[in-house]
Amino acid sequence: MMMQAVLETYAADDFALWPVAEHESSGYLVLNGKLTPAEVGTALMRIAACNDFEPEAEHGPCPTGPLGVFLHGLLTMPDLFAAGGFRVTDTTTGAVFVEPGCCNGLETWREWLDVLDGTGVAHFGHDPASTAELDGDIVRLTYDAYATDGSPVAELPADQVRGLVSAAEQDVRDFLGLAGAWAGQHLPAHAAPVTAALARALDLAASP
């Protein structure tokens, strides 16, 4: 099994605030420390776009320049969203058992730790309604808990899942380090607050 931190992406038509990679259609970008500068730009564009709405008045007036306007929500909102999650794939068959769904994001990745050490269950959005549930020493992964005609299911030892989560978390931390360096080069006037905002959006604001 493979667990990857993925960010939902789409075609970046006419985006010109910084360099981004070309994406012809919607899909997922795997986050790690090996992304190209253009892919990092795509990831930052997408996370900023997820939070591109008018904050409440107490967060300050919205800037007037295009860059400031686009980054304003990311830099000022207290609760940030990053569409995606930790995707689990069978490397032998290619079958996906946990697919990030609607109303769930990378900022909730610690729900995997809740499965192992807390409530024992987590839901990862809908369409599909992927779930993970602890049963003794086994974690049961269900692709779509609401499927009327049955759903693919995989069962993994809890220790294996813990290792997969740890590796995926490290990939996100490696991406954050890469993004911080990218911001220093491409957004020098905003590098520190952008990096801090990304850490919050990825629930990495506190170092382990």
C-alpha positions as CSV (number, residue, x, y, z in Angstrom):
1,M,0.0,0.0,0.0
2,M,1.1,3.6,-0.6
3,M,-0.2,6.7,1.2
4,Q,0.4,10.0,-0.6
5,A,-0.5,13.6,0.4
6,V,-2.4,14.9,-2.6
7,L,-3.8,18.4,-3.5
8,E,-6.7,18.8,-5.8
9,T,-5.7,20.9,-8.9
10,Y,-7.3,22.2,-12.0
11,A,-6.2,24.0,-15.2
12,A,-4.6,27.3,-14.4
13,D,-6.1,29.3,-17.3
14,D,-4.6,32.8,-17.5
15,F,-2.9,32.7,-14.1
16,A,0.0,35.1,-14.2
17,L,0.9,36.1,-10.7
18,W,3.8,33.6,-10.6
19,P,5.0,30.6,-12.7
20,V,2.8,27.5,-12.5
21,A,2.9,24.0,-14.1
22,E,0.4,23.3,-17.0
23,H,-2.6,21.2,-16.1
24,E,-5.1,20.4,-18.8
25,S,-7.8,19.1,-16.5
26,S,-8.7,18.6,-12.9
27,G,-6.7,16.0,-10.9
28,Y,-4.3,15.6,-8.0
29,L,-0.8,16.9,-7.4
30,V,1.3,14.7,-5.0
31,L,3.0,16.9,-2.5
32,N,6.6,16.1,-1.4
33,G,10.1,17.6,-1.5
34,K,10.8,16.7,-5.1
35,L,8.4,19.0,-6.9
36,T,9.6,21.3,-9.6
37,P,9.4,25.1,-9.0
38,A,6.4,25.3,-11.3
39,E,4.6,22.5,-9.4
40,V,5.3,24.3,-6.1
41,G,3.8,27.4,-7.8
42,T,0.7,25.4,-8.8
43,A,0.3,24.0,-5.2
44,L,0.5,27.5,-3.7
45,M,-1.9,28.9,-6.3
46,R,-4.4,26.1,-5.5
47,I,-4.2,26.5,-1.7
48,A,-4.5,30.3,-2.0
49,A,-7.5,29.8,-4.4
50,C,-9.2,27.5,-1.8
51,N,-9.1,30.5,0.6
52,D,-9.8,33.3,-1.9
53,F,-12.8,34.9,-0.4
54,E,-13.6,38.1,1.4
55,P,-12.5,37.8,5.1
56,E,-14.4,39.5,7.8
57,A,-13.7,43.1,8.6
58,E,-11.6,42.4,11.7
59,H,-8.9,40.8,9.4
60,G,-8.2,44.2,7.8
61,P,-9.1,45.8,4.5
62,C,-8.4,43.9,1.3
63,P,-5.4,45.1,-0.7
64,T,-5.9,46.7,-4.1
65,G,-3.2,45.0,-6.1
66,P,-3.8,41.7,-7.9
67,L,-1.2,39.8,-5.8
68,G,-2.4,41.2,-2.5
69,V,-6.0,40.5,-3.3
70,F,-5.3,36.9,-4.3
71,L,-3.2,36.2,-1.2
72,H,-5.5,38.1,1.3
73,G,-7.7,35.3,2.4
74,L,-4.7,32.9,2.8
75,L,-2.8,35.4,4.9
76,T,-5.7,36.6,7.1
77,M,-8.3,33.9,7.6
78,P,-8.0,32.0,10.9
79,D,-9.2,28.6,9.4
80,L,-7.6,27.6,6.2
81,F,-8.6,24.9,3.7
82,A,-6.5,22.8,1.3
83,A,-8.6,20.6,-1.0
84,G,-7.1,17.1,-0.9
85,G,-5.9,14.6,1.7
86,F,-4.0,11.5,2.2
87,R,-4.8,9.1,-0.6
88,V,-4.2,5.3,-0.1
89,T,-3.5,3.2,-3.2
90,D,-2.8,-0.5,-3.6
91,T,0.5,-0.5,-5.5
92,T,-0.1,-3.9,-6.9
93,T,-3.5,-3.4,-8.4
94,G,-3.7,0.4,-8.6
95,A,-7.0,0.3,-6.7
96,V,-7.7,3.4,-4.5
97,F,-9.1,2.7,-1.1
98,V,-9.1,6.2,0.3
99,E,-9.8,9.0,-2.1
100,P,-10.0,12.6,-0.8
101,G,-13.6,13.7,-1.1
102,C,-15.6,16.9,-1.0
103,C,-15.7,18.9,2.3
104,N,-12.4,17.4,3.5
105,G,-8.9,18.7,3.1
106,L,-5.2,18.3,3.9
107,E,-5.7,20.4,7.0
108,T,-7.5,17.4,8.5
109,W,-4.8,14.8,7.9
110,R,-4.4,14.3,11.7
111,E,-7.7,12.4,11.6
112,W,-5.6,9.4,10.6
113,L,-3.9,9.7,14.0
114,D,-7.3,9.8,15.6
115,V,-8.1,6.5,13.9
116,L,-5.0,4.9,15.5
117,D,-5.0,6.7,18.9
118,G,-8.4,8.3,19.4
119,T,-11.9,7.6,18.3
120,G,-10.9,4.8,16.0
121,V,-12.7,6.1,13.0
122,A,-12.4,8.9,10.4
123,H,-14.4,10.0,7.4
124,F,-12.7,11.6,4.4
125,G,-15.5,13.6,2.8
126,H,-18.0,12.3,0.3
127,D,-18.2,11.4,-3.4
128,P,-16.7,8.9,-2.5
129,A,-17.3,8.6,1.3
130,S,-14.0,6.9,2.1
131,T,-13.6,5.8,5.7
132,A,-11.0,4.3,8.0
133,E,-11.9,2.3,11.1
134,L,-9.8,0.6,13.7
135,D,-10.9,-2.9,14.6
136,G,-8.5,-4.4,17.2
137,D,-5.1,-4.3,15.5
138,I,-6.5,-3.9,12.0
139,V,-7.5,-0.7,10.2
140,R,-10.3,-1.3,7.7
141,L,-10.3,1.0,4.7
142,T,-13.6,1.4,2.8
143,Y,-13.6,3.2,-0.5
144,D,-17.3,4.4,-0.3
145,A,-19.2,3.6,2.9
146,Y,-22.5,4.8,1.2
147,A,-22.2,2.7,-1.9
148,T,-25.5,0.8,-2.4
149,D,-23.9,-2.1,-4.4
150,G,-21.0,-2.7,-2.0
151,S,-17.6,-1.1,-1.9
152,P,-13.9,-2.2,-2.2
153,V,-12.4,-2.7,1.3
154,A,-8.8,-3.2,2.4
155,E,-7.5,-4.3,5.8
156,L,-4.1,-3.3,7.0
157,P,-2.2,-3.8,10.3
158,A,-2.4,-0.7,12.5
159,D,1.4,-0.5,12.7
160,Q,1.6,-0.5,8.9
161,V,-0.9,2.4,8.8
162,R,1.1,4.3,11.4
163,G,4.2,4.0,9.2
164,L,2.3,5.1,6.1
165,V,0.9,8.2,7.9
166,S,4.4,9.1,9.2
167,A,5.9,8.9,5.7
168,A,3.0,11.0,4.2
169,E,3.4,13.6,7.0
170,Q,7.1,13.8,6.2
171,D,6.3,14.4,2.5
172,V,4.1,17.3,3.6
173,R,6.8,18.7,5.8
174,D,9.3,18.4,2.9
175,F,6.9,20.2,0.6
176,L,6.5,23.0,3.2
177,G,10.3,23.4,3.3
178,L,10.4,23.5,-0.5
179,A,7.6,26.0,-0.6
180,G,9.3,28.3,1.9
181,A,12.4,28.4,-0.3
182,W,10.2,29.0,-3.4
183,A,8.3,31.9,-1.7
184,G,11.7,33.5,-0.8
185,Q,12.5,33.6,-4.5
186,H,9.2,34.3,-6.1
187,L,7.3,36.3,-3.4
188,P,10.1,37.8,-1.4
189,A,7.9,40.6,0.1
190,H,5.4,37.9,1.3
191,A,7.7,34.9,1.9
192,A,7.4,34.7,5.7
193,P,3.6,35.2,6.0
194,V,3.0,32.9,3.0
195,T,5.1,30.1,4.5
196,A,3.4,30.5,7.9
197,A,0.0,30.4,6.2
198,L,0.9,27.3,4.3
199,A,2.0,25.6,7.6
200,R,-1.4,26.4,9.1
201,A,-3.2,25.2,6.0
202,L,-1.4,21.9,6.2
203,D,-1.7,21.7,10.0
204,L,2.1,21.9,10.4
205,A,2.3,25.2,12.3
206,A,3.8,23.4,15.3
207,S,7.0,21.4,14.7
208,P,7.1,17.9,16.2
